[in-house]
Amino acid sequence: MRYKIFFLVILISVTLGVDVTHTWAAGWHYYDPECPVSLGDKTMKFVAMQPKKNIDRVCDALPDTGPTVIVLDAGDPELRDMTWDIRILEANAPIAEDSPTAISSLATQKYRNGMVNFDHTFTHAGNYMLYVKLTSDDGKKVYIGKHFFTVGLVTESEFYIYLAFSICVFAASSFGFIKWRQKRAVSKD
């Protein structure tokens, strides 16, 4: 009987320990400090924050709707000399030059310091895409990047954490109920 309890404790520890380290480190959402947006053979960094709600820097899953600060950082000098077209779209929206489906967009211009930050207020939960198109002055080089992220949705890792927690609570309460019934049966005899 003691081996069963020991095995149950180990099983619960392993189940919770697999993903809990990442969730504790970043406030339920894992943040990759690089968080790259692929632009073919080049990359830039993406970070989103909701400073009025928490201090987490998020890569792919904003916890709530509301005011958000989005930061893009291109370290490559070639990208700094290009014209940047930045848009936020719904994840399933078509991409066209003057897309009326863009939720937000910045004026097309050069960002010589290689960094841009802008505010956007997300009004509803859903799947979104950051669309970035960088074009050289002569138009011969074009880099296009897409970064998908969610706003206000439960992520897959959160779902598994909630599921593991629910299973542990169910197992602990079932174990407690069985022990209570055993004690009750012994005391009636």
DAQUIMO-V263044 format. One record per backbone hydrogen bond with DSSP energy under -1.0 kcal/mol. CO is the residue of the C=O (numbers start at 1). NH is the residue of the N-H. E is the energy in kcal/mol with one decimal. If there is no record, write none. Layout:
co | nh | e
CO | NH | E
CO | NH | E
This chain:
co | nh | e
1 | 5 | -1.8
2 | 6 | -2.5
3 | 7 | -2.7
4 | 8 | -2.4
5 | 9 | -2.4
6 | 10 | -2.2
7 | 11 | -2.5
8 | 12 | -2.4
9 | 13 | -2.4
10 | 14 | -2.6
11 | 15 | -2.4
12 | 16 | -2.5
13 | 17 | -2.4
14 | 18 | -1.2
16 | 20 | -1.2
19 | 23 | -1.7
20 | 24 | -2.7
21 | 25 | -1.6
22 | 26 | -1.3
23 | 28 | -2.7
26 | 29 | -1.0
35 | 46 | -2.0
37 | 44 | -1.5
42 | 39 | -3.3
44 | 37 | -3.2
45 | 73 | -1.9
47 | 71 | -3.1
48 | 58 | -3.3
49 | 69 | -3.1
50 | 53 | -2.1
50 | 54 | -2.5
58 | 48 | -2.2
60 | 150 | -2.0
62 | 152 | -2.5
66 | 122 | -2.1
68 | 120 | -2.6
69 | 49 | -2.5
70 | 118 | -2.3
71 | 47 | -2.0
72 | 116 | -2.4
73 | 45 | -3.2
76 | 80 | -1.1
79 | 82 | -1.2
83 | 135 | -2.3
84 | 109 | -1.5
85 | 133 | -2.4
86 | 106 | -2.2
87 | 131 | -2.9
88 | 103 | -2.4
88 | 104 | -1.5
89 | 129 | -2.8
90 | 93 | -2.2
96 | 99 | -1.2
99 | 102 | -1.3
104 | 88 | -3.1
109 | 84 | -3.3
111 | 114 | -2.3
114 | 74 | -3.9
116 | 72 | -3.0
118 | 70 | -2.9
120 | 68 | -2.3
122 | 66 | -2.0
126 | 151 | -2.4
127 | 91 | -2.2
128 | 149 | -2.4
129 | 89 | -2.9
130 | 147 | -2.2
131 | 87 | -2.5
132 | 145 | -3.1
133 | 85 | -2.2
134 | 143 | -2.8
135 | 83 | -3.0
141 | 136 | -2.5
143 | 134 | -3.3
145 | 132 | -2.8
147 | 130 | -3.0
149 | 128 | -3.3
150 | 62 | -3.1
151 | 126 | -2.0
155 | 159 | -2.4
156 | 160 | -2.0
157 | 161 | -1.9
158 | 162 | -2.9
159 | 163 | -2.5
160 | 164 | -2.7
161 | 165 | -2.6
162 | 166 | -2.4
163 | 167 | -2.5
164 | 168 | -2.4
165 | 169 | -2.5
166 | 170 | -2.6
167 | 171 | -2.8
168 | 172 | -2.8
169 | 173 | -2.7
170 | 174 | -2.5
171 | 175 | -2.5
172 | 176 | -2.6
173 | 177 | -2.6
174 | 178 | -2.5
175 | 179 | -2.3
176 | 180 | -2.4
177 | 181 | -2.5
178 | 182 | -2.4
179 | 183 | -2.4
180 | 184 | -2.4
181 | 185 | -2.4
182 | 186 | -2.2
183 | 187 | -2.4
184 | 188 | -1.3
